[in-house]
Amino acid sequence: MTKDEDFSIMISLGVQAPVIVWIRVGNTRRRALIEWFEPLVDHVIEMIETGNRLVELR
């Protein structure tokens, strides 16, 4: 799980990498980020289980 674009670039270049959950939100406090992310956990897991190597959240 990262907010860093470098990992998504690695996947797009075909570099072997772990599954990446790319969080694309601006700077925010940790608590606000957790509150935003928690409702998405089941969807993220579903996407990973169906074979997605890059899950981008906006």
C-alpha positions as CSV (number, residue, x, y, z in Angstrom):
1,M,0.0,0.0,0.0
2,T,1.5,3.3,-1.1
3,K,0.9,6.9,-2.1
4,D,4.0,6.8,-4.2
5,E,3.6,6.7,-8.0
6,D,7.0,4.8,-8.5
7,F,5.4,1.5,-7.7
8,S,2.7,1.8,-10.3
9,I,5.3,2.7,-12.9
10,M,7.2,-0.5,-12.0
11,I,4.1,-2.5,-12.8
12,S,3.4,-0.7,-16.0
13,L,7.0,-1.4,-17.2
14,G,6.5,-5.1,-16.5
15,V,8.9,-5.2,-13.5
16,Q,8.1,-8.0,-11.2
17,A,6.5,-6.4,-8.1
18,P,4.1,-7.3,-5.4
19,V,0.4,-6.3,-5.6
20,I,0.2,-2.6,-5.2
21,V,-2.6,-0.6,-3.6
22,W,-2.0,2.9,-4.8
23,I,-3.8,5.5,-2.7
24,R,-4.3,8.7,-4.8
25,V,-5.5,11.3,-2.4
26,G,-3.8,14.5,-1.3
27,N,-2.1,15.1,1.9
28,T,-4.4,14.3,4.8
29,R,-4.2,13.5,8.4
30,R,-3.8,9.8,9.3
31,R,-7.2,9.5,11.0
32,A,-9.0,11.0,8.0
33,L,-7.1,8.7,5.6
34,I,-8.1,5.6,7.7
35,E,-11.7,6.7,7.8
36,W,-11.7,7.1,4.0
37,F,-10.0,3.8,3.4
38,E,-11.8,1.4,5.8
39,P,-15.0,1.2,3.8
40,L,-13.0,0.3,0.7
41,V,-11.1,-2.7,2.2
42,D,-13.6,-5.4,1.0
43,H,-13.5,-3.9,-2.5
44,V,-9.7,-3.8,-2.5
45,I,-9.5,-7.5,-1.4
46,E,-12.0,-8.5,-4.1
47,M,-9.9,-6.7,-6.8
48,I,-6.7,-8.4,-5.6
49,E,-8.4,-11.8,-5.5
50,T,-9.6,-11.4,-9.1
51,G,-6.0,-11.0,-10.2
52,N,-5.5,-7.2,-10.3
53,R,-1.8,-6.4,-9.6
54,L,-2.5,-2.7,-9.3
55,V,-5.5,-1.3,-7.3
56,E,-5.7,2.4,-7.7
57,L,-7.9,4.3,-5.2
58,R,-9.0,7.9,-5.7
